[in-house]
Amino acid sequence: MKSQDETLEDWCRALLQAFELEDVEVDVDEVLALAGVAAHSVVRPAAPLTTFIAGFAAGMASGSGQAPDSVSMQAAMGVARALAMDYAAADSAAAAQQPDSGPAVSSGNPGA
């Protein structure tokens, strides 16, 4: 039985082959790390969305000749990682600025 890492590597190769991108190097661990940052800094469903958009941006940059594949991928993942971390920091700062209303006070009327 293959390990998870072996399965992911095989799957990555199969995807690259299906899209005729056999010469593209993908750092699976780096992509998964970005997904983890997005999932924990934003919300869990942000992980696949973030990795998809970062990959799309890298492809656009590479395809237009702005930068080689590896540079485009690293740049796109770096932007996405920084944005996710900034999002979490801004969200935490906003929550800290919310006044604490304290415990809820009952009116004594159970129907109210």
N, C-alpha and C positions, 0 to 999 in steps of 0.2 A: 504494500500500500504506500502510495506517495505521501510525502509530508505536505503540509499547507504551502510551504515555500516552493516546493517542487511543482505543485499544482498551479500556483500563481505564475511561475516562470513559464510553464508549458502553455497556460492560457494566454499569457502576454505574447508569446511567440506565435500562437495560433491567430490571435487578433491581428498582429502585425502582418502576418502572411496573408490573411484574408483581405487586408487593406493595401496589400502590395507595398508594405513598409519594412521589409526584412532588414534593410540597412540602418534602420533607426534604433538607437540604443535607448532603452527605457530603464530608469532606476526605480524598480518596483518599490523598494523600501522608502525612497524619497516621496513617491506618489502617495503611498500609504501614510507616511508621516504627515503630509499636507492634509490628507483626508481627516486624520486624527485631530489636527489643529482646528480645522473648520468645524468638525463635529463637536468639539469641546468648547470652542470659543464662540460659536454662533448657535446652531442647533444641529442635532444629528443629521437631518436630511441635507444640511449644507455640505456634507462631505462629498457625495457624488456630484452635486451641482458645481462645487468649487473646482474639483479635479477636471470635470468636463470643460468648464469655461477656461481654466488655465491651459488645458491642452489645446483647445480651439485657438486661444490667443497665441500660443506658441506656434501652432501650425500656420496661422495667418502671418506672423512675423517671419517665420522661416520661408514660407511659400512666396512671400513678396521680396525676398532677398535681403531683408533688414538684418538678419543674423543667421549663423549656422544653427542647425537643429539643436545641438546640445546647449548652446548659449540661449536660444529662444526658450527652451524648456526650463532651464534654471532661472531665467529672468521672470518668466510667467509664474512659476511656482513661488519665487521669492516675493513677488507683488501680492499674490493671493495669500501667502502665509502672513505677511505683514498686515494686510488689510483685515484678515480674520482676527489677529491678535489685537489690532487697534479697535476693532468692533467690540471685542470683549471688554477692553479697557474702558471704552466710552460707555458701554452698557453698565459696567460696574460703577463708574463715576456718576451716571445719571441716577442709579438706584441709591447711591450714598447721599445724593442731594435731596431725595424725597423725604419730606418730614415724616417722622414716625408718629402715626396717629394713636399709638398705644393700644391697649386691649379694647375690644369691643365692649360697650356698656349696654346692658339690657335695660329696656324700659320697664321691665317688670310685667309687661303684658305679653303672654306667650303668643298671641296672635299678631303682634306688631312686627 
